[in-house]
Amino acid sequence: ALGIFLQQVSTAKFQQAFVRLTERFEPLQAAIQVNGGDRHNQHYLAYGSAFAAALPLRDFSAEADALGAARRWMEKQVARPFDPASPLCDSALLKLNDDQVIWFINQHHLVTDAWSCRLLLQAMDEEYHNLVTGGAPLPALPQQAASPAADNKGVAQVEEARDYWREIYASIPVQGGFFNRSSDPRRTDSSRVRFTLDQGRVAQLQAVAGQHFPALTAQISLFAAFGALLVALVSRLAYRQRVGFDTPALNRTSAGDRATPGLFIELFPFAAQLEADTSFVDIGRQLLGLIPGFVKHGRPGASLPGTNGACDTLLNFIPFSLG
């Protein structure tokens, strides 16, 4: 979910621009539909104007603490699960005063990823300024292909990749939740703890990663360091000797992909074995050994969402700016 402060915008024109954007930005007109009878229901993702997201204006300007009231409203919205049959995007303009509004937008991860969110912000900025300046309607944005494997060779490569990932998943025992707890399926919000590293600590971390986990790029070395930290933590918290985690692949391999809204990322597993004498460096080097397989087999369409119960943690390592 995003809450973006806007100053001195025309709310009417912003709402009009949003309507135009829903017509050309496919993830803003998506919902889950059902086919079949009671015993054989099949759920599928549908797109169309009937599922287009709306942008109502909610006025908090009369509140003694308008910003606080708006924040509480957003927290409540984020905690509420999406109705799958409704648009998989929840958005509103929250008026704080005559000059300030917040654009709240919350999208289901089924239809978007972080890269697509950046495209959304860029497209909305273009749409609003185009409307204000009286420009011609903007062209539709590219739409995501239904299947990444379009030929026999591609299908064979995807199946080979899936076999590789099945082996890694099979090597990780399925565990219970941390402290025998599981998440509440009735809520979709989560707590986020931020820890900002100063330049000195960043330099130290980069030096340690480069020394102990030498790799083709500095980003791969850092991935191994953070992955080793995650594995060590999970092992301590959950008393596990074999620890697995998923990590996303961007899967935007062409300029066209990078200009296309939608969900491209797929999750693929890493795993490490810990014994009594396993060191932090040992863990990181085990993960480094899996990097070539990740690069080769982390291809579009190769993920196995139905078989990843052994991995209950995620390392979302993003070595580039999305801003």
TAQUIRA-V515742 format. One record per run of one state. SS is the DSSP state (H for helix, E for strand, - for the rest). FROM is the first residue (numbers start at 1). LEN is the number of residues. If there is no record, write none. Layout:
SS,FROM,LEN / SS,FROM,LEN
//
This chain:
-,1,1 / E,2,6 / -,8,3 / H,11,14 / -,25,1 / H,26,4 / E,30,6 / -,36,6 / E,42,6 / -,48,1 / H,49,3 / -,52,4 / E,56,4 / -,60,6 / H,66,14 / E,80,1 / -,81,8 / E,89,7 / -,96,4 / E,100,8 / -,108,6 / H,114,19 / -,133,19 / H,152,19 / -,171,7 / H,178,3 / -,181,6 / E,187,1 / -,188,11 / H,199,14 / -,213,5 / H,218,21 / -,239,3 / E,242,8 / -,250,5 / H,255,4 / -,259,7 / E,266,8 / -,274,6 / H,280,18 / -,298,7 / H,305,3 / -,308,6 / E,314,1 / -,315,9
//
